Amino acid sequence: MDPGSIVRRDHLDSLLMESRDRMANLGLFAAAGVVWVLVALVTTTRDPRIDPTAGYVGALLIGLAFGLTVAPLFWLGVFARHRRIAYRGDWTRALRRGGWVAVVTAVFVILRLQQAFVPAIALLILALVFIAEATLSVER
């Protein structure tokens, strides 16, 4: 085989993840772990029927826990799809999507606590979130 015909790997393709990205992922997963421990503490020690604020605190903690858990997963998914290249705006998009997950989860739990959860309302909320995210994530 001719040495000039050897196909070289793309020079932008990184074999390692940047340390700042690794630390951001680990930090978000660690924060999610702490919040999940708080969720377990609230759900096992407080009754929302006796203490009405326990339900809202639990809903906010569950939403935050889900948001912190999925935000690095969103970034890692895009990082893998881009062949291990981190582009500008990937973290912003991942954190925004994690925020959407946190808000929607908290709203669903609160609706369930108020016994007002209806699948039609849930589908409307999800459709609004998908439309908003599609609008914000458009490549310019």
Secondary structure by P-SEA (a helix, b strand, c coil): ccccccccccccccccccaaaaaaaaaaaaaaaaaaaaaaaaaaccccccccaaaaaaaaaaaaaaaaaaaaaaaaaaaaaaccccccaaaaaaaaaaaaaaaaaaaaaaaaaaccccaaaaaaaaaaaaaaaaaaaccc
